């Protein structure tokens, strides 16, 4: 089944990556806003490559830039996504420590009661705690595996393009 994926036309693979990137962001926003699973700082960083991926796919599909360049950008983008999610997975599994800073949008407290009320309502989200896993796989681990898979698929496309001395279309 996976071998058939490599025989799809390259544009179809880019369309699948485009749709997957949109789905991944919608999935993250759904769990954040509907299911009330607020993201940690590293979760937010993991979303950036998906936004970039959507832009690159649109540029590729509209032929604004040379196609080979866009495939290379997507490949690098999913490698970055793999590194970010792999780092997050390592933090979750306590392989290493990541200290994130807390921020708020409430600048001034006029008295101690305002500060106390604010702290009681503030949600503290830690990057080293898994707040949502599906079938025992955290979202960071799933993102890591999918990003690596997409990176490999794009690497095969580039390798076949160079091996056949054809321009990726």
Beta strands, then each sheet from edge to edge (+ up, - down):
strand 1: 133-134
strand 2: 137-138
sheet 1: 1+ 2-
end
